[in-house]
Amino acid sequence: MYIKKILLIIVLIGLVVGGVFSYFIYNAIFVSNTSFNNEEAYLYIPSDANFKEVKSLAAPLLENLETFEQVAKRKGYASNVKPGKYAIKKGMNNNDIINTLRVNNIPVRVSFNNQETIEDLAGRISEQIEADSLSLLKAMNDREFLKTNGFNQETKLGMYLPNSYEFFWNTSGEEFRERMAKEYQKFWTPERKTKAEKMNLTPEEVITLASLVHKETAKVDERPKVAGLYLNRIRRGMLLQADPTVIYALKKEANDFDMVIKRVLYRDLELDSPYNTYKYAGLPPGPIAMPDISAIEAVLNSESHDYLYFVADVENFGYHKFAKTLAQHNRNKVQYVQWINAQKINR
């Protein structure tokens, strides 16, 4: 009788201990363990992170870091951390969180446009993915990569077509440039290449000309007309005489691309730079900025006309007055010079 009581007590204790243990396991695995109020929060895990760093990054999002660690170890995640961007939804339990961190690396939207230099582009991209600007610059400037893909130090910016793209957050500089090289090749369809060939231009030259068009006018509907004008001058062997190229040359000479130049002066036209199209014939060595797609398409689908000159239209700001002769252009120019002098814009 006494032994039966002892056994009964042992069984009861076992049941209690087992129940407590099961309750603990259940809570550790299946009870909500998020501490934020938004519908979801994002966890960014660097490529070289270990589990200790993951815990530090996850701590502000969790109610109980200890149970998170226990489940992570039990599921093998603690020794197999995966870098990337992960969405932790409100009310998730540890099991769901660990499963998410194992397989649900979500892409980010990377967008860029209007960068004037490769340094500007690297800075812009580094704000959106893990790779920092220095590693991006190193990858973008790699001479072997540029040579393999048909670019050089002057034309390299033209490879990066402005748009929005999906990348994983933990993309490296090398992975970014490789993807953009593929996007560039994809853009240059046989149809676009044929259009470029008919103008006796390479794809890289189209991009360079598009950068002039992009800088000359922000009006998308006017860009094909501006592109047609420049092509007319190229065919006739005339200097392009594009003010944006002079501005670029001045900035490059000063190594200051933040410089603001609102007016090109006659003395600026004497600057000895291959980018100065008042001094050197043909296109500059490479793009003077990153042209958007509409500017590239404007070159490939340029208007056919006889215009050779244009000047800003002060009666219709943003647009230009076009002329077929120098005499007509000079008449149009008078009004613009009077306006810019009245605004007291000296530089």
Residue, then its C-alpha position, 0 to 999 in steps of 0.5 A: m500500500y505504501i509503495k503504491k502511494i509512492l509510485l502514485i506520487i512519482v507519477l503525479i510529479g512526472l505528469v506535473v513536470g511533463g506538463v510544465f515542460s510541455y507548456f514551456i515548449y509550447n510557449a517557446i515555439f507557438v506563442s506570439n513573440t513579437s513586441f512591435n505594434n505595426e503590422e510588420a517590421y523588417l530585419y536586415i541581416p548582413s552577409d557576414a553576420n553570426f547568430k549573436e549579431v542576429k540576436s542583437l538585431a532582432a532583440p527590439l522586435l521580440e518579447n522574449l529573446e531567450t525562447f527565440e534563441q532556444v528555438a533557433k538552436r533546436k531548428g539548426y538556424a543558429s549555426n546557419v544564418k542567412p543574410g538578407k531582408y526579412a519581414i517579421k509580421k505582428g503576432m508571429n511565434n518563434n517557429d514562424i520567425i525562424n522559418t522566415l529567416r531561413v527561406n524568405n529573403i525578400p527583394v527590395r526595389v532599387s531605383f536610380n536616375n539623373q546621376e551625373t557621375i559613377e560616384d553619384l550612382a554608387g552613393r545612390i545604390s548604397e542607400q538601397i542595398e547592403a553594398d557600400s559605395l566604395s565596394l560598388l565603385k571598385a566593382m564599377n571601375d574594374r577595367e577587365f569588367l569594362k573591357t569585357n562588356g565594351f565600355n571604358q572609363e569615359t562610357k561606363l556610366g552609360m551601362y546603367l539604365p535608369n529604372s526600378y529593379e528588384f534586388f536582394w538587399n544583400t547584393s554585392g557590388e559585383e552582383f549589382r554590376e553584373r545584373m546591370a550589364k545584363e539589363y543593358q544587353k536586354f535593352w539593346t534589342p535587334e530593333r534598337k540596334t538596327k535603328a542605331e546602325k542606320m544613324n551610324l551610331t553605336p549603342e554607346e554613342v546613342i547613350t552619349l547623344a541621349s545624355l545631351v538631349h536629356k540635359e538640353t530639355a526636360k520636356v519629353d515631347e521635345r526631345p525627338k526634335v532636339a535629337g534630330l537637330y543634333l543628328n543634322r549637325i553631325r551629318r553636316g560635320m558641324l560642331l554640336q555646340a551644346d552648352p551642357t557639354v561645356i558645363y560638364a567640362l567646367k565641372k570636370e576641370a574643377n572636380d566639383f560636380d556640385m557646382v551650379i552653372k546657370r549661364v555659359l560665358y564666352r570665355d567658357l567656350e575656350l576651355d580645352s576639353p574633349y567634352n567642349t563641343y564648341k571646340y571639338a567636333g563630334l560627340p564627347p568621349g562619353p555621356i555627360a549624365m545618365p540619360d533617362i529612357s525617354a531621351i534614349e528613345a528620342v535619339l533612336n526615334s528622332e524627328s526628321h527636319d531641317y533645324l540646325y539651331f535652337v535657343a530657350d523660349v522665354e515665352n514658353f519656359g522649358y521649351h525652345k525656339f528652333a531655326k534652320t538658319l543662323a540669321q533666324h537663330n540670331r533673331n531668336k537669341v536676342q530675346y533670350v539674351q535680353w531675358i537672361n540679362a534682365q534676370k541678372i544671371n551672371r553665372 
